Amino acid sequence: MTKFLLAVHVIAAIVAIGPVTVAASMFPPFARRALAESGGTESKGTGSGGTGSGSHGYGTAASGGPVSVTAGSELAESGGGLHTLRLLHRICRIYAVVAAAVPVFGFATAGNMGVLGDTWLIVSIVLTGIAAVVLGALVLPRQEALLAGFEEAGATEADSPEAGAAPMAAAGAGVAVTGVTVTERATVRLAMVTGIFNLLWATVTVLMIVRPGSTTGA
């Protein structure tokens, strides 16, 4: 029974957590590329407004400056970028739920092995809990915010085409609609918390393999 539970535990970890780490890691660079393609493709020129560089005359996505509100609509029209971001976010959300099976079978396996009180397992449980909090409270909400920024910007441009030509009210703003702001800095912050999530899971994996101080063998 122990071998069966261990096998299911390992398979669940590979099938569920693997896609989350890969998709979450891919989301920030795709979001940056989307910003660059939609708001900063002509960053070398000087805008007619004279307030910065970029095709709309007020900053570029690559520099972390403001991006035109047309970014969302241009991205939507291109088809691939926004669709890819939605797909990556969907993968993260779905497999995050499936990943709940990993600690369930992990506890069952540990109970059969009699190692529930071992230090390495306790540390692994704590790190797993932290990783779950990082994913649920930081990674997924930030992905949703970036998607909402692109989608709301596209909807605003569709309702009022002239809105895309107006500069942002404040310097340093990005694609901002109904309080959602999409900037290069936002994607960098998302990449940072995603890296923390991946590092936590990598540490748990090492602990599960090495099992320091375990008396059951490696």
Sequence and secondary structure as in RCSB ss.txt:
>XXXX:A:sequence
MTKFLLAVHVIAAIVAIGPVTVAASMFPPFARRALAESGGTESKGTGSGGTGSGSHGYGTAASGGPVSVTAGSEL
AESGGGLHTLRLLHRICRIYAVVAAAVPVFGFATAGNMGVLGDTWLIVSIVLTGIAAVVLGALVLPRQEALLAGF
EEAGATEADSPEAGAAPMAAAGAGVAVTGVTVTERATVRLAMVTGIFNLLWATVTVLMIVRPGSTTGA
>XXXX:A:secstr
 HHHHHHHHHHHIIIIIHHHHHHHHHHHHHHHHHHHHHH TTTTSB TT SSBSTTSS  TTTT    TTHHHHH
HHH HHHHHHHHHHHHHHHHHHHTTHHHHHHHHHHHHHT TT HHHHHHHHHHHHHHHHIIIIIHHHHHHHHHHH
HHHHHHHHH GGGGGS  SSTT  EEETTEEE HHHHHHHHHHHHHHHHHHHHHHHHHHH TT SS  
